[in-house]
């Protein structure tokens, strides 16, 4: 256990000292503030533009803003945050292959599965931290400004999206164990996510696509209940677990 | 007889159709500084990676301290310290932090780790260094590399071309550190710089064409090639000319020097001729066989 913790400690130190932790916190905090801010500013912006819109024949009626506008923004912005997260952390493995730093750790007798495990746990934790931060900030402002009660199943919806993030990160881990550079890791991860997205169009497979977890609006409005997502949740958890196990197997066979 | 720290049998490895190692056999006895000599691309690094279990050999076996090396799950690495040709460390750590990390992943005790780290950093001349590794020169990284390789008191220290990229001062420092480390461990180091081998090694092997072409102690290797002959330098230029006329197998070198390659009797004839004709001589010197001449012969 000691080598595993030592490697995790190194990962945390790396995230902090290379400035990634700061970037992560700033990014997710910014998104967290932006969501309610945009909702709050929408009526004011509409007013600003109403004059010019009136000239082109459009009249702006009173714009109604509520908690749903804020949460709508949240779920619209979180994909961008996830993409940024993947871009920032996609070279977690590959930069160690490239520089040869991992080689030295492995020749010290560090087991390869511990490398995969430590990095996976750290990535999941960082995603949870960033996502939690963004959600908390948006939640705080939304409760302050509006009546949050109209957002039905808010926590379930947020959990779905968090799980989708975990699934995507497990893809990053899988491809990192197979490939040599982070560009290919990003491309392959993006490819699989796209595939899951396309899968949603196939009626029979739709329920099992982890990409379904991105589509939480109906859950939020209370049109649907959380159990609609049951298969997608199970699929995402199963796939994420399988991906991590496969990563360990790949890593054991890898010639560094 | 000394125990064999490392034994390699019939090791083969090819990369995409190119056979790099074609049946390599090598044994390294305990307490030696073993020079592993070969040209660039001869397969030195490949051999070392196979010893470390980082590469999967196509066939053959490697034993370290009597234990078989398995690819991927390398328990044998606890006996080994490794210094790659261009060691790279986590640039955001200080040397002490890096050694602590190394000690923790190899399961060293806390107190032992602390004293050992300080001791080694002092040995490699980084004892006072508090900066992060980011700003280190190549020589400093190489020295830190030796410190991390020696950390868990390995029975075998493997260095991949430790001096190749360094300036003369840096090279001397590394060689001195390796000599100092000899007390604690067996050292296998690859190189193509033969003067380094002659300076510190007790044994050496020549790698050529994916096989060991020659192996033995430095004396044995030298004696494999008889003396390269003699240099005769006369005081006067015309005397050198006369000598060549009398002995047509002499060759002219610089100024008044002549070189001679041939059997002993012929050499005594020359000396007799010199004595009889009272030719003033500046010097007569035996040409020592060098590893370089041997190396060139082996890799021809």
Interface residues (C-beta under 8 A of the other chain):
Chain A: X2 X3 X5 X6 X7 X9 X10 X13 X14 X17 X18 X99 X100 X101 X103 X104 X105 X106 X107 X108 X109 X110 X111 X112 X252 X253 X255 X256
Chain B: X52 X54 X55 X56 X72 X73 X74 X75 X77 X78 X80 X82 X84 X86 X87 X88 X89 X90 X92 X93 X97 X101 X102 X104 X105 X106 X107 X148 X152
